[in-house]
């Protein structure tokens, strides 16, 4: 038994009914126009020439043709000619025209009215088609522009359903995915209807219980694949012409292309994420193997030496034990960096903010850095009368320590390291400069990433975590970390912190 759906005779019949109702209104309006005009003109029958009266009827034909189309124009021409002949052509109030000239006038009026009505109706029809196509093209352009801005399949679907609701007054619109085509069934459509729409690769409709509505199934197909079917309920008048159906099918093609684009974009992003994860994993393993194996090997070697030669001179034992301590500190520092970075990345750090004089933070940091600075000269320059700054002192000490350690490690042993602190507008600028090899010419920001080093292969120990930690600490304080190349060689890192409005301690003390 054939299924009751299709694009369909019921829809066409209903569309014709809607058209007939509109035409009936046109016929009634044409009748009223002609009768009203006749009543107004009849008293002037003895004054007006027949040709002038005939032009008034032709005008009625033109007006009705422009408003209601060809059928009403033809009706107005025939009806107007009869009324003209009956009322104005002698003998009056009779269709029995006795003189050939009057008969010729009535016939010419009828022919002119028919021609003018036909031409006017054609112009109206073409004008409506052009306007409708312009409106559809504009709507398609806006829709394509909106789809271009979407970045996910969900956004494409949301934009598409909103477009259908706005332009077709669609209701209950939803997507039936490719995996649901064979089994999906709902209140609007059964599985067979959905599958038929996909197989025929065309828009299908079926009447609903509400006579003026239809269920529409719009397949979303591209040359390579299908992306399901959009099902919605819509007024039959929205799809009564072939142009409206083609417009909706074009909308379906745009949606399908957008879904395919986002699908491949999501696949590419997933591949990129996997590649980035693999790269990060390899970087971490490489860093661990380099920065952990070296000090551990030194620890094992030194411990073996002490075990095999317990009677070494005291100064030799002291040198070996100092080496053990340095290697242990190196491992300790490396593990601390990993833990700090993990806490900062996970957001597990709660700032212990307090208004602190920056001079105290600098003093504590310079004391801590002595163990690795040894004989390095650290030039210090602090602007006078700097206001206190709202910071977590321990974290800022950690950031400053990392910047100084970085400058010491990556610059010649006989070159100075410079620390300058000054106020720049509403920020505190902590600058650490060195005379090392300097920064790369491109993509300096990449140095602030995890496990990033200026030179991948370097004899200088380090895992590429120090600057990443400083950057995260700066951002936790709503500050920033920048870097630039120095004139004369070397690099300079700037830790910028917002100053804010410090409390007036003097007034509080007096109170």
N, C-alpha and C positions, 0 to 999 in steps of 0.2 A: 504494500500500500504506500503510495507516494506520501512523503512528508508534506505538511501543510505550509512550510515556510518557503520563501523565495523572495526575490526582489520585486516584485509581485503584483499580481493582478489586483489584490485587495487594496494595496497602497495606491495603485494607479486610479482605481475607481474612487477611492476616498479623495485623492487629490483632485480628480475631476469634479467631485461634488463641491469641494471648496471653491473651485474655479467657477462653477455654475452659480453658486450663491453670490459671488462677487459680480458676475455678469448680470444677474437679475437686478442687483442694485443699480447697475449701469443703465439697464433698459428702462427701469422706473424713473431714474434721474433724467434720461434723454426725453422720455415722454412728458415729464413735468416741465422741462425746459421749453420744449416745442409748444406745448399747450399754453404755458404762461406767456411766452413770446407772442403767440397768436392772439391771445386775449388783449395784450397790450397794443398790438399793432392794428387790430381790426378796426378800431375807431378812425384810424388814419388811412383806411383803404382808399378813399377817394382822393387823398392828397399824394400818397407815395406812388412812385412808378413801380410796376411789377418787377423790373430788374433789381431795384433796390430792395424790395421785399425778399426777393429770392436770395440776395446776398446775406440777409439776416439768417435765413435757414441754413445757408452754407456755413455761416459762422457757428451756428449751433452744432452742425456736424463736426466741424474742426475741434470745438471745445470738448465734445463728448468723445471724439476719437483720441484726443490727447490724454484724457483722463481714464477712459475705460477700454480703449483698444479697438481692434478692427470690427468685431461683431457688433458692438454698440454703434460704431460709426456708420456701418451699413444700414443698421436698423433706423438710425436717425435720418439717414439720407432718404430711405424709402418712405418712412413715416412723415418726414417733413415735406417731401414732394407731394404726397397725397393731401396733407393738410393745406399746403400751398394751393394746390389745384382746387380743392373743395371750397376754401374760404375766399381766395383772392382772384382766381381765374374765372371770368364770366363763362357761363352763368354761375353766380355765386351759390354756395351751399349745394353744389352738385358736381359730380365727377364727369358729367356729360359735356365735354368741351366741344363747342360748336365751331370755333374758328381755328384754322390751322396754325395761325401765328401763336395763339395761346398754348395750343398743344405742343408746338415746337419749344416754347419757353419752358413749359413744365418738364419736357423731356431733357432739354439742355441742363436745366437746374438739377435734375436727378443724376445725369451723367457727371456733371461737375462735382456734385456733392459726393458721389461714389468715389471719384478719382481723388478728390481732396481728402476724403475720409481714409481711403486706402493708404495714400502717401503719409498722412499724419499718423496713422496707426503704425506704419512701418518705422517712421522716425521715432515714435515713442518706444516701440519695441527695441530698436537698436540703442536708443539712449539708455533704457533700463538695463540692457545687457552690458553696455560699456560701464555704467555706474556700478552694477553688481560685480563685474570683473575687477574694476578698480578697487572696490571695497574688499573683495577677496584677496587681491594681490597685496593690499596694504596689511590686511590681517595676517596673511602668510608671512610677510616680511617681519612684522612685529613678533610673530610666533617663532620664526626661525632665529631671530635675534635673541629672544628669551632662552631658547633651547641651547644656543651657543654658549650662554653664560652658565649653564648647569654643569656640575662636576660629578654627579652620581646618578645612577639609575632611578633612585627614589626622587631626586629633584626633577628629573625628566618627566616621570609619571605625574608628580604633583603639578608641574607646569601644564602638562597636557590635559589633565582632567579639568583644571581651572579654565583652560582655553575652551574646552568643549562646553562647559557650563555657561561661559560668558557668551559664546558665539552661536551655540545651538540650543541653549536652554536645556542641556542634557541633564538627566537626573539618574541617580543611582549608578553613576559611571564607575567602573572598576576594571582592572587589568586581570585577564586570565592568562597566567604564564604558560610558556611552551610545555612545561611538564604537566600542566593541568588540562590541556586541551582535550585529551582523550577521556577524561573522567569528570571534568568539572560540570556541575549542574547547579543552577540556582533558580531563584524566583523569576528571573527574566528569561533565561534560555536554558535548554537542555544540552547534554553533551553532544548529541548528533548535530544540532544546529551549529554549535561552536566549531565542531570538526568540519562541517560542510563549508563554513565561512573560510576556514584556513585552507582547505583543499581547493576551493574555487578561486582563491586569491582575489576576492572581491567583497565589497560591502553587501551584506545581506540584511534584510529587515523582515519583521513579522508583526502583524497587528496584535495589539494587546486587548485586554478586556475593556479598556477605555477606547472608544471608537476613534478619537482624534489622535491617538498616540501609537507609536510603533517601537518595537525593540530593534536596536541597530547593533550589528556586530561588525567591527572594523578590524580586519586582520593587519598586523604590523609585520610586514615582510620586506626584506631586502633581497638583493640578488643572491646573497650567500646563505642567509639564514632567516628564521622566523623568530619573532619575539612575543608571540602570543596574540591575543585578541582583546580589544577593548569593547566591553559590552555596556550599553546604556539605553535608557528610555528617552524618547524624544518625540516632539509633536510631528505628525506626518507632514505637515506643511513645510517643515524645515528641510525635507528631502524630496519634495515633489518634483523637482526638475533635474534633468541630467547634469546641469551645471552645478547644482548644489551637491549632488552625489560625487561628482569629480572633485569638487573642492574638498569634501570630507576625505576622499581617498588620498588626495595630496597631503592633507594633514596627517593621515596615517603613515604615509611614506616618510614625512619629516620626523615623526615620532620614532619610527623604526630606525632611521639613520642615526638619530640622536642616541637611542638606546645602544646601538652597535658601537658608536663612538665611545660612550662612557664605559661599555663593557671592555673594549680593548684598552682604554685608559686605565681601568681598574686592574686589568691583567698586567699591564706594563708597570703600574705602581707596585703591585704585589711582587713582581719579579725584581723590581728595583729595591724594594725593602728586603727581600731575601738576599740579594747581592750585598746590600749594605750590612745586613746582619752577619753574613759570612765574612765580609771584609773586617768588620769590627771584631768578630771572634778570632780571626787570624791575627789581627793586630794585638789583641789582648794576650793571646798565646805567645806571640813573638816577643812582646814586651816582658811577659812573665819569665819566659825562658832566658831572656838576656839579662834582665835586671835582678832576677832571683838566683839564677845559676852561677853568675860570676861571684857574688859575695859568698854564696854557700860553698862554692868550690874553694874559695880562699879560706873560709872558716874551717872546712874539713882539713885542708892542707896544713894550716897553722896548728890546729889541734893535734894532728898526727906528728908534727915536728916536736911539739911539747911533750907528747907521750913517749916518742922514741928517744928523745934526748932530754931527759929531766934534769941533767946536771949542767945545763947551759949557763953561761955567765949571767949575772943579774941584769946587766944592761941589755943582753940579747933577749932574755925572757920578757923584759919590759917592752922591748920593741914588738915582739910577737903578740903580747897581750894587748898592746895599743892597737895593733892591726886587727886583732879579734874584735875589739870594741868598735872600731870604725866600721868593720863589715857588718856587725850586728846592728849598729845605728843606721847603716844604709838600708838594711832589710826593714828595720823598724819604721824608718821614714817612708819607704815604699808602701808598706802595708797601711800606714797612717793615711797616705794620700789616697789609696784605694778606698778606705773606709770613709774618709771625708767626702770623696767624690760621690760615693754611693748614697750617703746621707743627704748631700746637697741635691742630687738628681731626684731622689725620692721625695723631696720636700719634708724630710723628717727633722730638719733643723729649726728649732725655735729660737729666734733672736732674743738675746738678753740686752735690750737696748738701754742705753743710759747716756747722759750728756757727759762727754769725756774731752779733756784737753788733748789734742792730737800729739802734743809734745811728750806726754806720758807714754802713749802707745809707741811712739818712735823710740823712746828710751828703752823700753822693755824689749822691743824687737832687736835693737842693736846689741843688747846684752846677749840675746839668744843666738844671734848670728855669729858671735865671736868664735864658736867652736868650728865653724867651717870657713870663716873669713881669714883666719890666721893673720898673716901680715898685710892683707889687702887694705888699701887706703879707701875709706868710705867718706867722701865729702858730703857734709850735711849743710843744708841751707833751709831755714824756716823763716817765713815772713813774721815780723813781730805783730802782736795783738790779734792773733787768729782767734776767732770765737770757738767755743766748744762745739763738738759735733755729736749728733745722736747716732751712736754706733754700738755694735756688739764688740767690745774691745778685743776679746779673745780672737774672734774671727778676723778682724782687721789686722791684728798682729800676725795672724796666720797668712793672710794675703800679702802683707808687706814682707814677711819672711820669704815667701815664695818668690816674689819679685827680686829681692836682693840675692837669694840663692841662684836664681836664673842668671842674673847679671854676672855674678862671680864665676859661675861654671862656664859661661859662653864668652868670656873675654880673657885676654892675656893676663897672666898672673902679675905682671908689673904695671898694669894699667889701673887707673882709679875707677871706682864706682861712685856715682853721684846720686844723692838723695835730696830732692828739693820739694818743699811743701809751701804752697801759696794759695791765696784766694783768687778765684777767677769768677767774678760775678756772684751768683748764688751757689757756687760749687767750691768744694775743696779739692785742689789738684795735688795728688801725691805722685811725683815723677821719679822714676828710677832709670838712670841712664848708664850706659857702658860704652866701651870702645872696642867691641868685638867685631865679628864679621858683618853684623847688621842684619836687617830683615830681608826676606825675599821681596822681589820687586812686585810680585802679583799675589793677590789673595792672602793678605796679611791676616784677615779675620780667621782663616782656616787654622792658624796657630792656636786659637783659643778653643779648639775642639778637643774632644777626648782622644788621647793617645796620638796627638799630632806634634811632630817635631820639625824644626826647620830643615834638618837633614835626616832622612830616614836611617842612613847608616852613619853613625857618629861614635867616636871613641868616648864621648862624654856620657857618663851614666845618666839615665833618666827614662821615664816612661811616657813623657808627654802629658802629664796630669797637672803640673804646677799652674800653668796659665789657665787651664779649664777651671781649676778650683778658684783662682782669683776672680775670674769672670763671674762664676756663680755667686761668690760672696758679694761682689759689687752689685749684681742685680738683686740680690736679697736685700740690699740696703737702698734699692732704687737708684743705684749709681751705674757706672759703666767702666769698661776697660778699653783703652785704645793704645795704639802703638805707632811709632813713626821712625823713620831713619834719621840719624843725626848728621848734621854737617860735620865733615871731617872724619866720618866713619863711626860705626856703632849704631846702637838703637836706644830708644827711650820708650818706656811703658808708662802710661798715665792711668792712675786709679782715681776716678772722679766720684766724689760723694756729695750729695745735696747737703747744704748747710742748715737750712731750716731756720726757725726763730728760736734762738736759745733763751732759756729763762734768765731773768735778771737776778742773779744770786745775791748781789750786794743789797738790793732793796729788800729781798726776803730776809736776809740776815738782820737788817736794821729793824724790820717789822718784828 
